[in-house]
Amino acid sequence: MTTTTDAATPTSTDAATPTPGATRPGADAVGATPAATRDSRTPHPGRDPLAHSPLDDVLGILTGTVIASIGIFLLKSSGAVTGGTAGLALLVSYVVPVPFGVIFLAVNLPFFALAAWRKGWNFTLRTAASVALVSAFSLLNPLALVIDRLDPVYAAIAGNLLAGVGLLVLFRHRASLGGFNILALLAQERLGWRAGYVQMGLDVAIVLVSFAVVAPLTVLLSAAGAVVLNLVLAVNHRPGRYLGA
């Protein structure tokens, strides 16, 4: 008698042949990213992958304040001025025998209350730290940098350019140098006005007042430098362009 094999019973060859697309237990599919790698690339739940980390913010604020303080040092060394509370502090430092850093910190104190009310404590504390750092660096820079000759045109342009770049770095890490910077940022956020143009309008007033303190030629150079500073902000700090804050 001939014995027939049940068609439903798989042969040894069928059992050994994997189903197309199936993977062995514990193994990833061909071309798939290993599980450990996938886990390491997955962003932390609930966190914006573009947001700056706390370390990013610390390094950014340190970088911005160092750059801005060197720019202010060039301006003060040439007797020039700039806009904002930094320019106001420079003007006062030319009249009274008080270090710029002390005046700059004192001038900004009233604006911290405005920042806390309209911008929140996070921004206010970052700004207070930035103002304090610039004040400290302004006391250190004359000891570290000794300049025998400084062209006033170079000082006015380069000083304001460095100050503008420093401000731009601080803005992108949710900080500022207080004073008019806070008003400019509020106008940008609430009214959609570019911070650079608002800052420029406020700076014009400071430059005009400086005619009573410094030579007219120096004022004109300072005005040109203030335009450079605010163009840096107007061109590079537009609403909605930067998403890393």
C-alpha positions as CSV (number, residue, x, y, z in Angstrom):
1,M,0.0,0.0,0.0
2,T,1.2,3.5,-0.9
3,T,1.2,6.0,2.0
4,T,0.3,9.6,1.0
5,T,1.6,12.7,2.6
6,D,-0.9,15.2,4.0
7,A,-0.7,18.4,1.9
8,A,-1.2,20.6,5.0
9,T,1.9,19.2,6.7
10,P,5.0,21.3,6.0
11,T,8.1,19.7,4.8
12,S,11.5,20.3,6.4
13,T,12.4,22.5,3.6
14,D,9.3,24.7,4.0
15,A,9.9,25.1,7.7
16,A,13.5,26.2,7.1
17,T,12.5,28.8,4.5
18,P,11.8,32.2,6.1
19,T,8.7,34.1,5.1
20,P,9.6,37.1,2.8
21,G,9.9,40.2,4.9
22,A,10.1,38.3,8.2
23,T,13.0,38.8,10.5
24,R,14.6,36.4,13.0
25,P,13.8,37.0,16.7
26,G,16.1,39.6,18.2
27,A,17.4,40.8,14.8
28,D,16.7,44.0,12.9
29,A,15.5,43.9,9.3
30,V,18.1,44.4,6.5
31,G,18.8,48.1,6.1
32,A,17.0,49.1,9.3
33,T,18.7,51.3,11.9
34,P,19.8,49.3,14.9
35,A,17.6,49.8,17.9
36,A,20.4,51.3,20.1
37,T,21.1,53.9,17.3
38,R,17.5,54.8,16.9
39,D,17.1,55.4,20.6
40,S,20.1,57.6,20.7
41,R,18.8,59.7,17.8
42,T,15.3,60.1,19.2
43,P,14.9,63.6,20.7
44,H,13.9,63.9,24.3
45,P,10.1,63.7,24.5
46,G,8.5,67.2,24.8
47,R,11.7,69.1,24.0
48,D,12.2,71.1,20.8
49,P,15.2,69.7,19.0
50,L,16.1,73.2,17.7
51,A,16.1,74.7,21.2
52,H,19.4,75.8,22.8
53,S,20.6,73.7,25.7
54,P,21.5,75.3,29.0
55,L,25.2,74.9,28.1
56,D,24.5,76.6,24.7
57,D,23.0,79.6,26.5
58,V,25.8,79.9,29.0
59,L,28.5,79.9,26.3
60,G,26.4,82.2,24.1
61,I,25.9,84.8,26.8
62,L,29.6,84.7,27.7
63,T,30.6,85.0,24.0
64,G,28.1,87.9,23.4
65,T,29.2,89.9,26.4
66,V,32.9,89.5,25.7
67,I,32.4,90.7,22.1
68,A,30.2,93.6,23.1
69,S,32.6,94.7,25.9
70,I,35.5,94.8,23.5
71,G,33.4,97.0,21.1
72,I,32.6,99.3,24.0
73,F,36.2,99.4,25.0
74,L,37.2,100.6,21.5
75,L,34.6,103.3,21.7
76,K,35.6,104.6,25.1
77,S,39.3,104.5,24.2
78,S,38.6,106.9,21.2
79,G,36.2,109.1,23.1
80,A,33.3,108.0,20.9
81,V,29.7,107.2,21.9
82,T,27.0,104.8,20.8
83,G,23.3,104.4,21.3
84,G,21.3,102.8,24.1
85,T,22.2,102.7,27.7
86,A,25.7,101.8,26.8
87,G,26.0,105.2,25.0
88,L,24.3,106.9,27.9
89,A,26.8,105.4,30.3
90,L,29.7,106.4,28.1
91,L,28.5,110.0,28.0
92,V,28.2,110.1,31.8
93,S,31.6,108.5,32.2
94,Y,33.2,111.3,30.2
95,V,31.7,113.8,32.6
96,V,32.0,112.2,36.0
97,P,35.0,110.2,37.4
98,V,33.1,107.0,37.7
99,P,34.0,103.8,35.8
100,F,31.8,102.9,32.9
101,G,31.0,99.5,34.3
102,V,29.5,101.0,37.5
103,I,27.4,103.6,35.5
104,F,26.2,101.0,33.0
105,L,25.0,98.7,35.7
106,A,23.2,101.6,37.6
107,V,21.5,102.9,34.4
108,N,20.1,99.5,33.6
109,L,18.6,98.8,37.1
110,P,15.2,100.5,36.3
111,F,14.8,98.5,33.1
112,F,15.0,95.2,34.9
113,A,11.6,95.8,36.5
114,L,10.2,96.4,33.0
115,A,11.8,93.3,31.7
116,A,10.4,91.2,34.6
117,W,6.9,92.6,34.0
118,R,6.7,92.2,30.3
119,K,9.3,89.6,29.4
120,G,9.3,87.3,32.4
121,W,12.0,86.3,34.9
122,N,13.9,84.0,32.5
123,F,14.7,86.8,30.2
124,T,15.3,89.3,33.0
125,L,17.8,87.1,34.8
126,R,19.7,86.4,31.6
127,T,19.8,90.1,30.8
128,A,20.9,91.0,34.4
129,A,23.7,88.5,34.1
130,S,24.7,89.9,30.7
131,V,24.8,93.5,32.0
132,A,26.8,92.4,35.0
133,L,29.3,90.5,32.8
134,V,29.8,93.5,30.4
135,S,30.3,95.7,33.4
136,A,32.9,93.3,34.8
137,F,34.7,92.9,31.4
138,S,34.7,96.7,30.9
139,L,36.9,96.9,34.1
140,L,39.1,94.0,32.9
141,N,39.7,95.1,29.3
142,P,41.8,98.2,30.1
143,L,44.1,96.0,32.1
144,A,44.4,93.4,29.3
145,L,44.4,95.6,26.2
146,V,46.8,98.5,26.0
147,I,46.4,100.6,22.8
148,D,49.1,103.2,22.0
149,R,47.3,104.5,18.9
150,L,43.7,104.1,17.8
151,D,42.3,105.6,14.6
152,P,38.9,107.3,15.6
153,V,37.2,106.2,12.3
154,Y,38.2,102.6,12.9
155,A,37.2,102.8,16.6
156,A,33.8,104.1,15.8
157,I,33.0,101.6,13.1
158,A,34.7,98.5,14.5
159,G,33.5,99.3,18.1
160,N,29.9,99.6,17.0
161,L,30.1,96.5,14.8
162,L,31.5,94.4,17.6
163,A,28.8,95.7,20.0
164,G,26.1,94.9,17.4
165,V,27.4,91.3,16.9
166,G,27.5,90.9,20.7
167,L,23.9,92.0,21.0
168,L,22.9,89.7,18.2
169,V,24.4,86.7,20.0
170,L,22.6,87.8,23.2
171,F,19.3,88.2,21.5
172,R,19.5,84.7,20.1
173,H,20.0,83.3,23.5
174,R,17.0,85.2,25.0
175,A,19.1,87.9,26.7
176,S,20.0,91.5,26.0
177,L,22.1,94.4,27.5
178,G,19.0,95.9,29.1
179,G,17.7,99.4,28.7
180,F,16.7,100.3,25.1
181,N,17.3,96.7,24.0
182,I,14.4,95.6,26.1
183,L,12.2,98.3,24.6
184,A,13.3,97.3,21.1
185,L,12.6,93.6,21.7
186,L,9.2,94.4,23.1
187,A,8.3,96.5,20.1
188,Q,9.3,93.7,17.8
189,E,7.3,91.1,19.7
190,R,4.2,93.2,20.4
191,L,4.1,95.4,17.3
192,G,6.1,93.5,14.7
193,W,8.6,96.3,14.3
194,R,12.2,95.2,13.7
195,A,14.3,95.5,16.8
196,G,17.2,97.1,14.9
197,Y,15.1,100.0,13.5
198,V,13.5,100.7,16.9
199,Q,16.9,100.7,18.5
200,M,18.2,103.0,15.8
201,G,15.5,105.6,16.5
202,L,16.3,105.5,20.2
203,D,20.0,105.7,19.5
204,V,19.6,108.9,17.4
205,A,18.4,110.7,20.6
206,I,21.5,109.6,22.5
207,V,23.8,110.7,19.7
208,L,22.1,114.1,19.5
209,V,22.6,114.6,23.2
210,S,26.3,113.7,22.9
211,F,26.9,117.0,21.0
212,A,26.9,118.7,24.4
213,V,29.7,116.4,25.7
214,V,32.0,115.4,22.8
215,A,33.5,117.1,19.7
216,P,31.2,117.4,16.7
217,L,33.4,115.3,14.5
218,T,33.4,112.5,17.1
219,V,29.6,112.7,17.3
220,L,29.4,112.3,13.5
221,L,31.7,109.3,13.6
222,S,29.7,107.9,16.4
223,A,26.5,108.3,14.5
224,A,27.9,106.4,11.5
225,G,29.0,103.7,13.9
226,A,25.5,103.5,15.5
227,V,24.0,103.0,12.1
228,V,26.4,100.0,11.5
229,L,25.4,98.6,14.9
230,N,21.7,98.8,14.2
231,L,22.0,97.5,10.6
232,V,23.6,94.4,12.1
233,L,20.5,93.9,14.2
234,A,18.0,94.9,11.5
235,V,19.4,92.5,8.9
236,N,20.1,89.5,11.1
237,H,17.4,89.6,13.8
238,R,14.1,89.5,11.9
239,P,10.9,88.2,13.6
240,G,10.4,84.5,13.0
241,R,13.7,83.9,11.1
242,Y,15.7,82.3,14.0
243,L,14.3,79.2,15.5
244,G,17.1,78.1,17.8
245,A,16.1,80.2,20.9
